[in-house]
């Protein structure tokens, strides 16, 4: 999408006057400063064939230019990790640690099995907590959740987002385009809008950053 942008460019205007101060003609010029404008004026005066020319007056002149630019979301609004297993084992230890452990950051998470997308979800402010609920035991909870107990061939990707609105739009766009089989809400009654297409296209083309391991630092 193209939007217009108006910029004020400060130029100089050379006004050609006769002895009575009457304007004979004028000329807009581009000059970095008044000294450069004076050099141009002196050169024009020396070579001018304008009748009755007495002096050239230098005046500041603002030109309003309308330019067009392509709308693009900020590339730094998203941080896409590599696809990896949700847990890893420390050397010489059988204790599993979470691999996507960035806290208090919103985003979208994707759960795959054998490279097939099973589920897509999002969180406005803590994608770590929301994603790992799918790998915990919730049998005693009245809330219905999609749980993955057998983690063989299960892999995940997280796309961290700076704000919850972008995370919600990205999740909806991914579900509409890929129809993950374990998502109960397929957004079938909705149409994907321009902003969601824009965010989806941006994120799918992002350079894949290394996955974050054992750090509390945000990538932004």
Order of alpha helices (4+ residues) and beta strands (2+ residues): beta-beta-alpha-beta-beta-beta-beta-beta-beta-alpha-beta-alpha-alpha
